[in-house]
Amino acid sequence: MLEPVIAVVGPTAAGKSELSLALAHALDGEVVNADSMQLYRGMDIGTAKLDPGQREGVAHHLLDVWPVTKAASVSEYQILARQAITAIRDRRRTPILVGGSGLYVRAAIDNLQFPGTDPGVRARLEDELAQVGPTAMHDRLTAVDPAAAAAILPGNGRRIVRALEVVEMSGRPFSATLPQYESVFPVVQVGVELDRLELDRRIADRVARMWQLGLVDEVARLERAGLREGRTASRALGYAQVLAFLSGQYSEQEAAAQTVQATRRFVRRQESWFRRDPRVIWVRGGPGVADRALAALSKPGLARSPASGG
């Protein structure tokens, strides 16, 4: 029997990358990225992307795939992720999907099909976005589909427009287009959890470390490569705030503080998203998390009966 997919999920700064390495060593695994912003080339410091020297010899897939000028495509990611997972399983190794982008995780492992698009509706909504801004559009989405609004950052105009487009075309909430939790591979999801105070402390420490490592220089370099024109990458946590600093909207200290606040808000949404999935097995983060995760994975009967495929 081919190895099941192990998905390591949970909020930003909980320790998913460290756990994925430990599981890869223990389970003869390879890592498949499911962090939407780590797909972008050059977005390293602000996404806490492991550099090659930090990957401990573990093969990593779907890092540095897109230029920062490209708008993200979950449907394109789905194809790439499933190709990577299938190739790893064909090598009789364990695919370890890791990331905090909930829709990307589901796109990789679940029977998720994306609704079509209407160029006319899309163009009209994008014009509205340009006129009123993403916050007003997010408020509109909240009124018609609170579940979708909770999963989308208020600054992510592109995803807000997409959700509103699906609502208008289908007459149903965008969130209703997500199917029940049906996997296309045998899969076990391990969620890393920390108490709120510890997670908030880690976020503050992480942002401070990003600044020490040179996030401002990284963003300035990416700005010259077209970051401001990238509809997805320019809104990434940390990058949006540094761009605002570089254009004079914030002081550098304000940009760092805004990054901490925005990350904490995003983490609440991540937790809400993953908590809704009844398949996630939660383990406490921090020292000993790998042992706890391996103990959870050793329970009999896990990942042997996928709903479809596998």
Helices and strands as residue ranges (DSSP letters): E 5-9, H 16-27, E 29-33, G 52-54, E 60-61, H 74-90, E 94-98, H 102-109, H 119-132, H 134-144, H 146-151, H 157-170, G 174-177, E 187-193, H 196-213, H 215-224, G 227-229, G 233-235, H 239-246, H 252-275, E 280-284, H 289-297
